Amino acid sequence: MKGNLTTLILVRHGESEWNRAGRIQGQVNSPLTDLGISQAGAISDYLSGIFLNQELEIYSSPLERAIQTAQIIAKGIDHLSSEVIIEERLNDFNLGEISGTYGWDKVAEIFPEQAQLRLQDPMRFHPSGGESGAEFEARLRSLMEDLKGEDTTKLLVSHGIVNKFIRGIYKNISGKEMINLGESQNTIYCLEHGDETEIKIPPSNREKN
């Protein structure tokens, strides 16, 4: 899906309280930690050197941790936070009964079949009470189709798995390959002209302390 797609900049939200606790979130709200706020600030500082006062549209997942991150970035580049577009299709994977579990190793103990599907055949992965990998991929593909042919760069603030699938759709790779892509909170990805650029964001002074 590279043809005629506007430039996309993919940002993962900063560290959340459940990230720090090692809990799987899915669509459960969990606010940013102090470190998460600092990580968002570091991304904002980096992007301010590129997009300050330039035309840019910022989209955010509807979850609190993503909205917080998007608002911090918006402020840093003099983009009105009130103009951040809440995009439901950027929501995290709905993990149903798996949400709240302390790590994927624990999921493998409780739901071994689902844990194996997640890694080997992600499109068939479908936790009870949640959505399937195929449904998740379809809503992100729908969003990317809607962004085709637009000129304005889009900054998408969402979640690690969302970024993996968007990048995977862009690269036209398999679901298994998508799952193996990186998802650091200190890395942003630029999808432009058929290529992907990975940008490591230096930690802020607060992160170093």
C-alpha positions, 0 to 999 in steps of 0.5 A, a space after each residue: 500500500 505504498 502508492 499515493 499514500 501521504 507521508 506518515 510519521 508513527 509515534 508510540 505513546 510514552 511509558 504508561 503505568 501498566 507498561 511499568 507494571 508489566 501488564 498487558 493493556 489492550 484497550 484499557 486506559 492507563 495514564 503516562 508515568 513521569 518517564 512516559 511524559 519525558 519520552 513524549 517531551 523528547 519526541 516533541 523536542 525532536 519534531 519541533 526542529 522539523 515541523 515547528 509552525 509547518 502544516 501537519 495533521 496530528 491523529 491520536 488513538 482515543 486512549 488516554 496514554 496516546 492522547 497525553 502523548 499527542 498533546 505534549 507533541 502538539 504543544 512542542 511544535 506550536 500545534 493547537 492540542 484542540 486540533 488533535 484528531 481522535 481517530 478510533 481506528 488507531 485504538 489499541 488491539 482489543 485483547 478482551 480477557 487477556 487485558 490486565 495479564 502480567 506479561 505474554 509469558 503468563 498469557 502463554 500459561 493461561 491461554 496457550 493456543 491463543 499465545 501461539 496463534 499470536 506469534 505464528 498466525 496473528 490474523 487468526 489470533 482472537 482472544 475471547 471478548 476481543 477482536 481478531 488479528 484480521 479485524 484489527 488489520 482491516 480497520 488499520 487498512 481502512 484508515 490508510 486507504 482514507 489517507 491516500 492521495 492527501 498532501 499534508 503529512 500525518 503524525 499518528 500517535 498510537 500503540 506499538 502493535 498499531 505501528 507494527 501493523 501499519 508498517 507491515 501493511 505498508 511493506 506488504 509483509 505477513 502477519 507473522 513478520 509484522 509481529 516481529 517488528 520493533 516497537 520502542 517508545 523512543 523510536 519513531 517511523 517515517 513512511 514516505 515515498 515507498 520507504 521507511 525511516 527509523 529514527 531513534 530519539 535521544 533521551 531527555 535529561 529527565 530520562 537520564 536522571 
